[in-house]
Amino acid sequence: MASDSDSVSYLDFDLEIGVGTGRSYPIAVVHSPAGEARATMQFPFDELVLDSRLKDLQIALLRSGGKRRQALTQEESAVQEFGKQLFDALIVGEVRSRYDLSQREAGLQSKGLRLKLRIGSPQLAALPWEFLYDTRNAEYVCLSTNTPVVRYLELPQPIQPLLVTLPLRVLGMIVSPTDLPELDVKREKQRVENALKDLQTRGMVQVTWLAGQTWRDLQRAMRSGTWHIFHFIGHGGFDSNADEGLVALADDEGKAEYMNATQLGRLLADHRSLRLALLNSCEGAKSSELDLFSSTASILVRRGIPAVLAMQYEITDRAAIEFSRAFYEAIADGLPVDAATAEARKAVSFAVNNTIEWGTPVLFMRAPDGLLFRLQPLTIVDRQKQQAAELKKERESEKPPEKEETLVEKVEKKTKRRAEPKKVKPQESTSEKSKTPPLTPGVATLVMELVFAETSKDWGKVIELGERILKTDPNHQPGRSKTAQAYRERGVKNHNDHKYDLAIADYTRAIELDSTVADYVFLRGLSYEWKKEYARSIVDYTAAIKLNPNNAEYYYRRGVCDHFQRDYKSAVADHSSAIRLDPKKADYYQSRGNAYSWLNEYDKAIADHTKAIELDPTKPNYFWERAKRYSRKSDYDRAIADYSRALALDGKNADYYCDRGKSYVGKRDYDRAMLDYNRAIELVPTRADFYYERGKNWSDKRDFTRAIADYTHAIQLDPKVASYYQSRGNAYSWLQEYDKSILDHTKAIELDPTKSQYFWERGKRYASKRDYDRAIADYTRAIAMDNQVADYNFERGKSYYQKKNYDLAIADHTRAIELDSTQADYFWERGKTFSWKSDWDAAKRDYRRAADLGNEEAKKELAKFK
């Protein structure tokens, strides 16, 4: 099973449809591997024709799924023609050229091309774009995993894939109000269970069905469990008066209680782990022609859910179940949500004869790469524990069947009960009621021995005696609490001896004996933290906080684990809670400052580090962390002062010397930087990054031979760091050793193919060798990865110029100038190209602009025009 998106990855083709006039709509490729483009879409249908086409589509859907026929029905042909006209109107002119080039580039990189539709017109947003049909491939676009179609909503909140240990936890909710057409709840559950049976058996998915049907039941479930996916089956609709989608829940009497999408979003959006909602209800994707964000699905995405799958038409049971099975299977295999949707569409097209219902689901998404989860398989031990817990739960819920009494037996039983004389219970005095049952002699002896062992702090003996007492008398409270405390004490010793598994086992038994003590839960969380099992730590710290919400340390430690989980906003919130409860702890401010720095809030970080230093000026790392924040703000003098204070407190810390060296480099004081790098290497000669930083310093001093020696040493110590090869490749290029340079850049790309500048640098080396085809290929890859860097277009334009492809050269230089109009060389190169095309007026304009920006060659060329 894939744990991430390595097996399926995409380049993005972002296509924006603006608000139009009449039947003309502006369209723009805002991002693609082949660059940007603009065109005008002439919508192919007037209002009456569009209404007719949509009715044909609904008729075709209603007739879907019959026996296999040799040809398309009239209705299905109409759907295909409708999709073709939509595609030809949308993918037109320069947009089509960019689309075709992008598909070609995606193929070269062995990736798919994700079609992200950003629809600015509410009227067009309501159309079924999932039926786009490309006649050149004779296929619907979204039926290929290589070309998923998504409704993309770009919102400001960042989305990070959630780290999940399988199984994926699905909260299922089926609602069938008594005053609406009845759903067979048992049958609906059974169908989903059958579809996911294999996944549940393999421990990949776990479905929990919500018992109730009210909003209160859903709110309680959101509060009490960790859910990754919400799967709703029920009735939905669209309120035309309020311009908003809705779903039908039930009230306390079982009748329909309609909840609009805003309210549903309010219930779901605060659940941090929830990444996906699947709405198997009518019109979940339907929106108003006045408001883009009016459908149930789009409102849920806007409220913070990364992806929502909803239905734009009714869907048959068979298609819905097949879609669910394939979709969940693909998600559990680690595919991006859009790839999983495409896989599920294909499964429906294969499993249900002659259907077009694969176009009914609509994916609304705001996760840029479609990745909702990073999956970690369940270990064998965890799976065994899970199965044991499930079995125990099943057994506890089982009740022996009761024999149903006959009417005669009920009457006889009632008559017998009336005839029996009432028993009078002797009255007990208050003092007798409060007496503790006397101990048996054996237990009394064990208690005396336990107290003696406790006094001697022989925790192993206390545990042994306590367990013997509890075996005899499970409700012996003094024995229970003392045994729990002994497990706690032994757990602390195991933790301090770095025996974290043993410590966790001891704390777990203490919790079993007394689940009201927050300290036991907190200490187990601490051992999980030291094992770097941060997700489990957070669970325990949260439980400890519920038991004792006034302990600052609990919030602090949870904040530390939030930080390790890269949830920096939660870390800031937890550290702030700790500070509120105990404002005199320096570490709390220091840790919050670190979290602020990851959020790029450097001023807040510096303020927190300063407060930590005021509370405890003896900690060198406080000065070190504040220095790094000053350095990020390019305040190198203050950074160097803090690094120096840290070194005054700890002169043997190599990191302090290395980081101070970087600040000296920021001030271009390369000699002092060299002294600090030398000292860092002297203290720790095995750190590859120290040689790397010193190598960069040699490069800054233009001593490339020594730079190469240091980069080589760094590579020998750590051969898996791409930047070491990249920097050495740059140094080789300065010595004009281009073959060696290309080898290093190629190795850097192998280690990290996500860095656009690596391709750009290799492209420049190929250009230096006059291998312009390979140069252009590398520049094109760099541009596909980041089309906002002017130099990428500029360098590719130079290579096109050398190949005498002047039109493409001019296009690239023009794009470079659009991105950065302050560079004289950009105008100079474009002017030269215009000269070769004998476009003297254009050449003269560019030479004049280049000359104004200081290009001497351009001034000479201008003189020739006089």
N, C-alpha and C positions, 0 to 999 in steps of 0.2 A: 504494500500500500504506500502511495506517495504521501509524504508528510508536508509537502509544500507544492508550489506551482512549477517545479522544475520540468515536469513532463508536459505541461500545457502553459504556454506563455504567449502574450500578444503584444503587437504594436497597436497603437490607438489611431483611429481615423475619426476625429472629432468634427462632426458636421452640425452646424448651427443653422436653424431655419428662423428667420426673423419675422416680425410683424409686417404684413404686406398690405397692398392696396389693390382692390379688385381681386383678380386671380394671379397677380404677380407677387412673388415673395422673394426677398433677398436671402441667399444662402451663402455660407462661408465655411471653408475648411479652416478651422482655427488651429488645428494641430494634426500633422500626419507625417509619416516617414518621408513623404515627397514634398513637404513644405505646405504653404498656405495657398488658398485660392478663393476667388469670389465669383459668383454667377447669379443669375436670376432664374428662379423656378416659375414656369408658367403652369399653374395648377390645371390638370387636364379635364376637370369636371366642373360643370356649373352646378348649382344647388339641386336642381331636379335630377340630373344624371347621377350625381353623387348619392342622392337618396335612393335611387334605383339600384346602384351598384351595392350599396350597403345592405339593402334588402335581399339581393341575390346572394350575398355572402352569408346572411343569416339562414336563408333557405338551404344553402349548400351545407351549412353546419348541422342543421336539423336532419338532413338526409345522409350525413356522414356515417361511415362504418358499416355499410352493407356488404354483401358478398362481392368478391372480386369480379370486376368487369374488364372488358378489353379496352375500353376507351373512357375518356372523361365524360361525365354527364354535362348537360348544357350549363347547369349551375356551377359546377366545378371549373369548367372552361372559363366561365365569366369571372370567377375568383382569380384564376391565373392571369387573365387579361387585365383585371383590375390591378393586380400586383405588378405586372409589367409596366402599365402606364404610370403607376406611382414611381417605380424605379427609374424609368426613363426621364421623368420630369425632375426627379431629385438629383440623380447622378448625371449631370449635364455639363457640357462645355469643359472649362478648366477643372471643375470638380471631378468630372469623369477621368480626365487625364491623371489628376493626383490620386484618384482611387485606384486606377490600374497600376500606376507606378508603385503605390504603397503595397498593393497585393504582391507585386513582383519582389519588392524589397523584403516583405515578410517571408515570402518563400525562400529567398536567399538566406535568411537568418533562421529558417526552420521554425517560424512562428506563425500564429494566426493573426488576422487583422480584425480588431474589435471595432464595430461600427457604433459609435456613441452618438445618439441623436439628442441634440439640445434644441428642443422645440419651443420657440418663443411665442408662437401664435396659438392661443387657446383653441381656435377652430381646428387647426391641424393636429394639435395634441390629441384630440379625440379620435383620430383615425387609426385603423389597424395597420400600422407600419410593419408589423410582424409578417405580413404577406408580400413584402417586396420580392419581386421575381426578376432575376437576371437571365434574359433569353440567351445570352452568350454562353452561359453555363447550363442553361435549361434546368435551372433549379431555384427554389426559394432561398434567399440569402441566409435566413436564420436557421435553415435545416442543416447547415454545415457547422461543425465545431470550429472550423477555421474562420468563420465569419459570423460570430454571434452579434445579435442586434439588441441594444439596451437603450432604455430611456434614461438618460444620465442627468442627474440633478447635481450641479456643482454648488456645494454649500461650504461655509467657512470652517465648520468643525472638522478637525483632522480625523482620519480613520486609520487605525492600526489593526492588523490581523490579531485575533484573540488567540493566545496560546492555550490549547485545550488538550487535556489528556482524555482520550476516548473512554467511554462512548460520548457521542454528541447527545445532549439531553434535549428532547423534544417535549414541549408541553402541548398536548392536544386538547382542544375544546370543541365539543359538539353541542350546538344549541338548537332545540326544536320546541319553540313556544307552542302552547296548546291551541292558540288562535290563528296559527299560520299552517300552511300545508305541512303535514307531519313528515318528519325524517325518521327513518328506521335507525335509531341511535346505535343499537347493538350491532346491526348489520354494517353501518358505516365504520364503527370501530374495528369490526372483524376484518373488513376489507383493507384498511390501512395496516392492521397488524399482519395480515397475510402478505401484503406487499413488502413489509419491512422485516418479515420473520427471519430471513437469512442474515440480515444486518444485525438484528438484535442477538441472534445466536452467536455471531462472531464478536460480540462486544463492541460493535462500531456505533450503534445507535440505541438509545434507550427512550422509549415512548412512555410518558406518564399522562394519563387521561384525567382531566379536571372533573371532579365528581359533580360540582354544581354548574348552574347555567347563568348565574347573576354576575353583575359587575363586582359585587363584593367578593364572590368566590374567586374571580380572576385577580382582584387586588391582593387577596390573601395568598394566592399561589405565587404571585410575583414577589411577594415579600418573604416567603418561606422557602424558596428553592432557587437553585442556580439553573437557568434555562439558556440554551443557545438558540433554539428555534421555537417559534410560536406557530402552530398549525391550527387554523380555524376552519371548521366545517359548519355551515349554517346558511341563513338567509341574509342577503345584503341588498343594497339598493342605492339610489341616488336621489337626494332631496332637491328637486329643482328650485323650490322656493328659497332654500338656504344656500343653494349652490355648493353642496357638500355631500360626499359619500357617507354611508352609514352601514352599520351591521345591526342585526336583531339579536339582542340578548333576551333574557327572561327576567320577569320580576319575581317577587316572593311567591306569587300565586301561579307562576308558570306561564303567564301571558307575555306577549312580546313587549319588550322595553327597548326602544331604539336608542342606540348610542352613536353619535356622529363621530367622524374620523378624528376630529380634534380631541374628543374625550378619550377615544381608544388610544390615541397616541400618548395622552397624558398618563394612562395606565401602564403602557409598555415601555416608554422611552427611557425612564430612569433605571431600568434594569440593565446594568452595565454589560453583562455577558451576552445579552440578547443581540444577535447579529442578523437575524433573518425572520421575516414573517411570511407565512404562506397562507393566503386567503382563498379557500375553496368556497367562495360564495358569489352570487351573481353581482355583476356590475362593480366589483372591487376596483377595476381599473378605469371605470367611466368617469369622465370629468366634464365640467361645464364648458360652454363655448365662450364664457366670459372670464374664467379664472383658471390659469394653468395648474395651480396647486389646490385643486378642489376634489380630486378623486381620493378615495380612501387610501390607496397605495401611496400616492405622491405626498399626502399629508403625513403619513407615517414616516416616510423617508425624510421629509422636512423636519419632523420632530426628533430625528436622530437615529432611526433604525437604518443601518447601512444598506440593506437590500430588502425589497418586498416583491413577492410574486403574487399577482392578482389575476383574476379572470375578467376579460372584457366581454365575454358572452357566456351563456350557459355551457356547461361541459358535462358529458355523459359520465356515469360512474366508471365505466371501463377505461375511458381515456384518462380520467383523473387518477385512478389507482395506478395505471401504468406510468403516468407522468411522475407521481410521487415516488414509486419504487426506483425508477432510473435516476431521478433527481437526487434523492437522498444517498443513493449508492455512489454517485459521482462526487457529491459533497464530502462523503466519508472517505473517498479516495484522495481528497486533498485538492480537487479541481477548483478553480475560481468559479464564482456563482454563475457567471454568464456562460462559461463552458459547460457547467453542469446543466444549465437550462437547455442549451443546444443539444446535449446528449439526451435529455429527457424528451425533447421534441422529436428527435429521431426515433426514440423507442416507441412513442405513440404512433408515429407514421408506419412503423414496421408491425406493431402488435395489433393495430386496429385497421382492418381493411378499408381502403378508399376513404380515409378520413382526412379532413383538414383541421381537426380539432387541435393539432399541435400548435396552431396559431392563436389559440384562445388565451393561454397564459401570457402575461406581459411582465417583463422584468424592469422594475424601477431600481436604480442603483446610484449610490454616491461614493462607493469605495472605488478609488481610481483604477486599481488593477484587478478588481473583482475578488480579491482574496479576503475572505471573512475569517478564516481560521488558519492557524498553524497547528497541525495535529500531531500529537504524541501518542503512539499506540499504547494501549493498556498492557501493563506487564502481566506475566502469568500469575504472579502472586496477587496483584490487585484484582485480576479477573476472578481468581478463586475466591477472594474475599467477597467480591461483589455477588458472585453466584451463591455463596453461603448465606449472605445477608438476605438475598432475594428468597432463598429457600426457607429461611427462618421466618421471614415476613409472611410467606404463603402459608406455612404451617400454623403460625399464630392466628392467622385470619380464618383458618378452617374451623368449622363447628360441626360436631356430630349431628347428623340429621335427626330432627325430632319427629317422633311418631305422632301423626295427627289423630287427635281424640275423636271418637264418634260422639254423636249427640247423646246417646244413652250413657256413655262413660262420663261425659261432662256433668250430666244431671246427677248420677250416682256420687260422683266426687264432691259436688256441691252439697248434696244431702248429708253425706258422711261428715263433712267439715262442720256443718251446723250442729250435728248431733253430738260431736265430741265436746267434753267439758273443757272449759278454758283453763289453761295452766297459769298459775300465779307465780311470777318470778320473785324470789326473795329479794327484798330491798338491800342494797349495798350502801354502806356509809361512804362519805366523801373521802375519808382517809384510806378506806380499803380500795376505792377506785384508783387512787393515785399511786398505790404501791407498785413497784417494779417486780415482775415475777422473780422468784428466788432463783439464783444460779445453781446449776447442778454442781456437785463437788468437783467434777473434772474441769468444768469451765472456770470455776473460782480459782483453782490452782493455776490454770493457764493465764488468767488475768494477772495474778500476782507475779508470775514469771515475766509476763510482757512488760509490766511496769518497771521491773528491775532491769530488763534489757533496754528499755527506753531510757532509763537513767544513765546507763552505760553507753548510750548511743550506738548500740549494736543493732543497726537497722535490719540486717539480714535476719537476726534472731526475732526481732519484733514482727517482721513480716511472716516468718514461719509460724510463730505462735498465734498471730492475728488470724491467719488463714485457717488454722485449726479451730480457733474459737468460732469463726464464722461458718465453718463447715458444720459445727454442732448447733450453733444458734445464729442463723443468717441475719436476724434482726437485732443482734447485740450492738447497740449504737456506740458505746465507748470503744469496743473492739474495732468496729468499722472505721471510726474516725482516726484512731491511733494507727491502724494499719495503713490507711490512706496516707497519713503524714509520713510514715516510715518509707513507703514507696516514693514519696516526694523527695525525702532526704537522700535515699539511695540514687534516685534519678539525678539529683544535683551532682553527686559524686561521679556518676557515670558520665555526665555531660562534661564535667571538668577534666575527666580523663580522656576526653574525645571519643567516648564510646556512645555515640549519639543514638544508635538503634536501640541499645539497652536502656538508655535514658528514656527514649520515647515509649518503650514498652512499660517502664515503671510508671511514668506519668499517666499513661493510658489506664493502667489498673487503678491508680489513685482516683482518676476521674470516674471510673466505673463504681468505685466505692463511695465517692461523694462528689456529685456533679455540680454542687453549689459553690465550690471553692474556685474562684477565678484564677488564683495563683497556679493551680495545677495545669489548667488549660494554657495559661500564658507560658509556663516553663516548657511545655511540650512544643508550643509554637517556636520557642527559642531554639530548641534542638533541631526542629525542622529547618529553621533559618540557617543554622550552622551547617546543615547538610545541603544547603542551597535549594531546598524544596520550598520556594517562596510562596507558591500558591497555597500550600498546606499551612504554612506559617500564618498567612493572612486569614485563613479560615479560623485558626485557633485564636489569634489575637482579636478577631471580631467577636468570637464567643466570649472571650475574657472581658472585653469592653461591655458587652451586654450584662454580664454578671457584676461588673464594677466599672461604671462609666466615669468615675472620678480619678482614675489612676493615669497620670500623665505618661508613665513609661509604656503603658500598653499602646497608646496612640503613637508614641515615638517609634517603637519597634515596628508597628504596622506600616508607618510611613517609610521606614528604611526598606521594608520589603516591597512596598509600592514602587520605590525608586528602582530597585533591582528588576522589577517587572516593567520598568519604563513607563509607569503610570505616574508621571511627574505631577500632574494636577492633584491627584489623590494624595501623593506624598506631601505636597504643600499643605493641603487641608488637614492631614493627620498631624503634621508637625505644628501647625497653628493651634490645633486643639491641645497638644501637649504643652505648648508655650502658655496658653490661656490658663491651664491648670497649674503650671509650675514655671513662672517667668524668669527664674534664676538659674536655669540649666543651660550652660553654654552650648552643649552638644545639640540641643534642640534647634537653636538659631543656626548653628553651623550646617546641620543637615538640611534645614529649610533653604538656606542659601544655596547649597549644592543643587537642590531641586529647581529653584528659580533659574539657576544658570542653564539648566537643560531646556528651560522654556524661553531662553534668550532674554530673560528679564534681569540684566546684569546689574542695574542700579539697585533693585530690591535685594539681589544676591549680596552685593557689597555691603548694604546696610545691615544684613543679617550677620555676615562675617565680622563686621566691625563690632556689633553687639556681643558676639561670641568672644572676641578679643578683649573687650572691656570686662567681661565676666571672668575670663581666664586667659591672661596674657602669657601664660607659660607654655601654651601648646603651639609648636612650630607649624603644624599643619594648618592651623587657622590662618596664619599669615600667608602660607603657601597657596591656599585656596583663594584668598582675597587677591593675591598677586595674579593668579590666573584670570580672575574676572577683570582686573585692571588691564591685563594684556589683551583680552578680547575687545576691550574698548579702545585699544591702541594708546593707552595711557602708560607708556613704557617706563617712565621715570618712577611713578608710584609702584608699578609692578616690581621693578628692580629693587626699590627700597624694601618692599615686603619680602621678596626672596632673600635679601640680605639679612633681614631680621630673623627669618626662619633658619638661615644658616648659622646665625649667631647662637640660636638655641640648639641646633643639631647640625654640626659641621660635617657629619659623615653621611648625610643623605644625598645620594647621587642625583636623585630626581630634582632636588632644589637647584643644584648646579646646572643641570641640563636645561631646565625651564628658564633660569635666569639667562642662560646663553641665548635662548630664543628671543628674549626681550632685547638683549643687546643687538641681535640681528635686526630686530624691528627698528632700532635706532641707527642701523648701518655701522655699528661699532663691532666690526668683524673680529678684530684682534682680541678684545675682551671676551667676545663670545667664544673664541677658540680656546682661551684659557679655561673657561668654565666647562666646555666639552671635554677638554683633556683631563680635567679633574674628575669629571663624572666617569670617564672611562677608566681612570686610575682606580677609583673606588669599586667599580663593578665592571670588569673587563669582558663580561659575558653578555652584556645587554646590546642586542643588535641595533635598537633604535638610537643608542648614543652614537654609534659609528655613522648611522644614517644622517643624524642631525649635523655631525661634524662634516660629513661628506657634502651636505648642502652648503655649509659655510665655506668649504674649499671652492665649491662652484661659484658662490657669490664673489669670492676673491679671484675668480678666473684661473684657479689652479686645478684644471680638470683631471690631470694625471693623479694627483692626490685624492681628488674627489672619487675617482673610479676605484682607487684602492680601498677607501672607506666603504663605499657602496658594496664592493665585493666582499669585504669582511662581514658587513651586515647580512648579506645574502647567505654566506657560509653559516652564520649563526641561526638564521631564520629564513629558509628558502621559500616560504609560502606567502610572503608579503609582496603584493603587486607593486607598490610604490617604490620599493627598493630597485627593482628592475627598470621601472619607468625612469627614475632619476638617473640611473647609470646609463640608460639608453640616450638620454638627453646630453649627458657628459660626453659620451662617445661621438655624438653628432657634432659637438663643438670641435672635436679633433678630426672631423670629417671621416670618421670610421663608420660609414653608414650601414654596412652589412651587420656589424656588431650591434649598432644601435637598433636596427630593425629586429634582430633576434631578441633583444631585451624588451622592446615594445610588444612583440608578439607574445612573449612569456607573461608580461603584465596583463595583456588582454585575456590570456588563458586563465589566469588566476582571478581576474575581476573584469568580466566583459560588460559591466554596467557603466564604466567610466568613459564618457564620450571623448574626453581629452586624450585618452590613450590612443584611440583610432586617429584623432587629429594629428598627434605627434608622429605616429607611424606614417600617416599620409604625407607629412612634410619630408620625412626621410626618403620615401619612394620618389617624391618629386625631385629631391636633390640628386637621385640616381636617374632622373628623366624617365622613370617608369610611371607615366602619367595616368595610365588606366588603373593601376593599383592605387595610386594616390587618390584619384577621384572616387574609387569604391570606398576607401577609408573615410574620406571627407563626407561622403553621402551617409555612411553609418553614423558618424558623429552628429550630423545635422538631424538625422531621424531621431536620435536620442535627446537632442537639445537644439531646437531650432531658434533659440534666442541668442546664440553666440555669433557675433558678427564675423569674427576671424574664421570660423568654419566656412562660411559662404565665400569670404574673400580668398582664402587659399584654394578652394575648389575652382573659383573663377580664374585664378592664375593658371591652374592646370588646364582648364578648358581653353584658355588663351593659347597655351603652348601647343595644344592639339588643333589650333585654328578653328575651334568651335566658338566663334565670336558671340553669337546670339546667347548661348548658354553662359558664356563668361560675363556678358553684360548683365544678364538676369541675376547672376550671383553677386556681382559687385553692387548692383542696385539694392539687392536685399541687405548686403552688409552696410551700405550707407543708410538704409532705413533704420537699421538697428543702432548704428553709431555714426553720426554725421560729423564727428570731430576729427576723424583720421584722414590726414592728407593723402596717405598711400592709397586709400580706397578710391578717391577721385582721380588720382594719378593713373592707376591701373585701368579704370574704366575709360579715362580719356585716351589712353594708348589704344584700347580696343576699338573705340569709335574711330580713331585715326585709320586703323586697318580696314574699317568698313567705309572709309572716305566720307564719314559723317563729320565734316570739319566743324560745323557749328556746335554740335554736341561735344566734340573733343575739346574745343576752345573753352566752352563753359566749364568742363571738368578741370582742365588745366588751371583756369583762373581760380577756381575754388581750392584746388590743391596748393597753388602758389600762395593764396591768402592764408592757408594753414601752415605755410613754412616749407613746402617742398621745393628745393632748389632746381631739380630737374624740370619741374613744371614751369618754373620761371624761364628757363632756357627755351623750352618749347614755345611758350607764348611769344617770345622775342621773334621767332621765325614767322609768326603770323603778321607781324608789322611790316 
